[in-house]
Amino acid sequence: MPEAMAVHVRSLRKTYGTGFLALAGVDLDVAPGEFFGLLGPNGAGKSTLINILSGVVHRSSGVAEVFGYDVERQYRQSRQLLGVVPQELAYDPSSPSASFCAGNRDTLACAAMTTGSTS
């Protein structure tokens, strides 16, 4: 049996209660070990897609899986396997690491420093 995609999305649609169509049939596959980023103008559906994959928003239709687990029916398993790094990182500007983060574009290094992570 072939290995499941890290992210598998087929014909994913999201229509909000107002009738606004945020996603219109999105298809996406990300293989295990790959990194990907979503780029696009405001209103393109980037946040909606990530919010569906992370279980914050329910899809209207289509398939959304993380390592073969459906993000709604098997949400516990899929959430344990998904990591999201937002573009903006919230941190306390009065913390000792604030001067480092203010001038550093490396989000992961800033996150590690502000959370006290050593790995």
Residue, then its C-alpha position, 0 to 999 in steps of 0.5 A: m500500500p502506498e504511503a499516505m500524502a502528508v496533506h491530501v486535498r481534493s475538490l475542497r469547497k467552503t461556502y460561508g453562511t453569507g454565501f461567500l465562496a472562499l474555496a472553489g474546488v481546491d486540489l493539493d497534495v504534499a508528500p511526506g517530508e516536503f515543505f510548502g507555503l501558500l501564497g496569494p492575494n488577500g481573500a484567495g482562501k489561504s487562511t480558510l484552507i489552513n483553518i480547514l486542515s487544522g480543524v478550526v473551520h468545517r469544509s462544505s464539501g470535498v476531501a481534506e486529509v493529513f497523513g491519511y486521516d480525515v480532518e473532521r472524522q479523525y480530527r484527533q489523529s490529524r491534529q497531532l500530525l499537523g504543524v502550522v507556522p503563521q507568518e506573524l509570530a506573536y510575542d511579548p515586546s517587553s521580553p528579553s528576546a524582543s530585541f532579537c526578534a525585532g531584527n530577526r527574520d528567522t521565525l523559527a529561531c525567534a519562536a524557539m527563543t521566545t518559548g525557551s525551546t533548546s531544540 
